[in-house]
Amino acid sequence: MRVVSSGFCREFTLVNMETNEERHIYQMQYIAWPDHGVPEDSSDFLDFVVRVSQVCQELSTLTLTQPIAVSVV
């Protein structure tokens, strides 16, 4: 798990037990959203959105044999 701007980035590896095929799942979670309403300043959230885009870009430059799936929570 990596800490990113006001959030976390987790990587999970799923393995098909019959074929040993692996899938990598990336989950990015923004944790600074208030319980009620919206943030007073949007810059922190926008920084997080930029970081999500950067992670997607980094992943797209890898030579992969499977599709990329990024879950943003």
C-alpha positions as CSV (number, residue, x, y, z in Angstrom):
1,M,0.0,0.0,0.0
2,R,1.3,3.4,-1.0
3,V,0.1,6.7,0.5
4,V,-0.8,9.3,-2.1
5,S,-2.2,12.8,-1.8
6,S,-5.0,12.4,0.8
7,G,-5.5,8.7,0.0
8,F,-4.1,5.3,-0.5
9,C,-3.1,3.1,-3.5
10,R,-3.4,-0.6,-2.9
11,E,-2.3,-3.4,-5.2
12,F,-4.0,-6.8,-5.1
13,T,-3.0,-9.9,-7.0
14,L,-5.7,-12.4,-7.8
15,V,-4.6,-15.9,-8.8
16,N,-6.8,-18.4,-10.6
17,M,-6.0,-21.6,-8.7
18,E,-6.8,-23.8,-11.7
19,T,-4.7,-22.0,-14.3
20,N,-2.3,-20.0,-12.1
21,E,-3.2,-16.9,-14.2
22,E,-2.5,-13.7,-12.2
23,R,-4.4,-10.4,-12.4
24,H,-3.2,-7.2,-10.7
25,I,-5.9,-4.9,-9.3
26,Y,-5.1,-1.3,-8.2
27,Q,-7.4,0.5,-5.9
28,M,-7.1,4.2,-5.1
29,Q,-9.0,5.5,-2.1
30,Y,-9.6,9.2,-1.3
31,I,-9.9,9.5,2.5
32,A,-10.2,13.3,3.0
33,W,-13.8,13.7,1.9
34,P,-15.9,15.1,4.8
35,D,-18.7,13.0,6.3
36,H,-21.3,15.6,5.3
37,G,-21.3,18.0,2.5
38,V,-18.3,18.8,0.2
39,P,-14.8,19.9,0.9
40,E,-14.3,23.7,1.5
41,D,-11.3,23.6,-0.9
42,S,-11.2,21.4,-3.9
43,S,-7.5,21.6,-4.5
44,D,-6.7,18.5,-2.4
45,F,-9.2,16.4,-4.3
46,L,-8.0,17.7,-7.6
47,D,-4.4,16.7,-6.6
48,F,-5.7,13.2,-5.9
49,V,-7.5,13.1,-9.3
50,V,-4.2,14.1,-11.0
51,R,-2.4,11.4,-9.1
52,V,-4.9,8.8,-10.3
53,S,-4.3,9.9,-13.8
54,Q,-0.5,9.6,-13.3
55,V,-0.9,6.1,-12.0
56,C,-3.1,5.1,-14.9
57,Q,-0.5,6.6,-17.3
58,E,2.4,4.7,-15.6
59,L,0.5,1.5,-15.8
60,S,-0.4,2.0,-19.5
61,T,3.4,2.3,-20.3
62,L,4.1,-1.2,-19.0
63,T,4.1,-4.2,-21.3
64,L,1.1,-6.1,-20.1
65,T,-0.6,-9.2,-21.4
66,Q,-3.9,-8.3,-19.7
67,P,-6.1,-5.3,-19.4
68,I,-5.6,-2.6,-16.8
69,A,-8.3,-2.1,-14.2
70,V,-8.1,0.7,-11.7
71,S,-10.8,1.1,-9.0
72,V,-11.2,4.5,-7.5
73,V,-13.2,4.5,-4.2
